[in-house]
Amino acid sequence: WVVEQMSLLTAMTASFVLATPTETDGALFPGRIMLANTCMWTYRSDECGYTGGAVADEFDKPTTDIRKDRCSKCMRGCEMRGMVANFGG
């Protein structure tokens, strides 16, 4: 805890308002933007973890063409690649 301000001072007592360190240092929690049902990992990055062949395009339409292989950034994209545990949304 960090003393944020003194709220009361008498001859016998003093009262203080306490804050957690993240409330006083300008930090945000969580440390990243989180969007519901949208994965924020870069496709095929370490966080994503997928390293296999072409699966689907950005609309989750199946493809075998590696040049068209993209992630939809939705849970379905992870499901199609067997990577649900790595979903970053």
C-alpha positions in Angstrom: 0.0 0.0 0.0 1.0 3.6 -0.6 -0.2 6.6 1.3 -2.2 8.7 -1.2 -3.3 11.5 1.1 -4.0 12.4 4.7 -7.8 12.5 5.2 -8.0 13.6 8.9 -5.6 15.0 11.5 -6.5 15.6 15.1 -4.3 16.0 18.2 -4.6 12.2 18.9 -5.0 10.5 15.5 -4.3 10.8 11.8 -6.2 9.0 9.1 -4.8 8.3 5.6 -6.2 7.2 2.3 -4.2 4.3 0.9 -3.8 3.2 -2.7 -2.2 0.3 -4.4 1.0 1.1 -6.3 -0.7 0.7 -9.7 -3.3 3.3 -8.8 -0.6 5.9 -8.2 2.1 5.3 -10.8 -0.2 5.6 -13.9 0.0 1.9 -14.7 -2.9 0.3 -16.4 -4.2 -3.2 -15.7 -4.2 -5.3 -17.7 -1.0 -4.2 -19.4 -2.5 -4.8 -22.8 -5.8 -4.0 -24.6 -8.2 -6.9 -24.4 -11.0 -7.2 -26.9 -13.8 -9.8 -26.4 -13.6 -12.8 -28.8 -10.7 -11.3 -30.7 -7.2 -12.8 -30.6 -4.4 -10.2 -30.4 -1.5 -12.6 -31.1 0.4 -12.3 -34.4 -0.4 -15.4 -36.4 2.5 -17.9 -36.2 4.3 -15.9 -33.5 5.6 -17.5 -30.3 2.4 -16.4 -28.4 0.2 -18.0 -31.2 2.3 -21.1 -31.3 0.9 -22.5 -34.6 3.6 -23.7 -36.9 1.7 -26.2 -39.1 0.6 -26.1 -42.8 -2.0 -23.9 -44.4 -5.5 -24.3 -42.9 -7.8 -21.4 -43.7 -8.0 -17.8 -44.9 -9.0 -14.8 -42.7 -12.7 -15.7 -43.1 -12.1 -19.3 -41.9 -12.6 -20.7 -45.4 -10.4 -23.8 -45.8 -7.3 -23.5 -48.0 -4.2 -25.5 -48.8 -2.4 -22.5 -50.3 0.2 -21.2 -47.8 0.0 -17.7 -49.5 -3.7 -17.5 -48.6 -3.3 -18.9 -45.1 -4.4 -16.3 -42.5 -5.9 -16.3 -39.1 -9.4 -14.9 -38.6 -8.4 -13.7 -35.1 -11.5 -15.5 -33.7 -11.8 -18.7 -31.6 -12.8 -20.6 -34.7 -9.4 -19.9 -36.3 -7.7 -21.5 -33.3 -10.2 -24.4 -33.3 -9.4 -25.2 -37.0 -5.7 -25.3 -36.1 -6.1 -27.3 -32.9 -4.7 -24.3 -30.9 -7.7 -23.3 -28.7 -5.5 -23.2 -25.5 -3.4 -20.4 -27.2 -6.4 -18.2 -28.1 -5.3 -14.7 -27.1 -8.8 -13.1 -26.7 
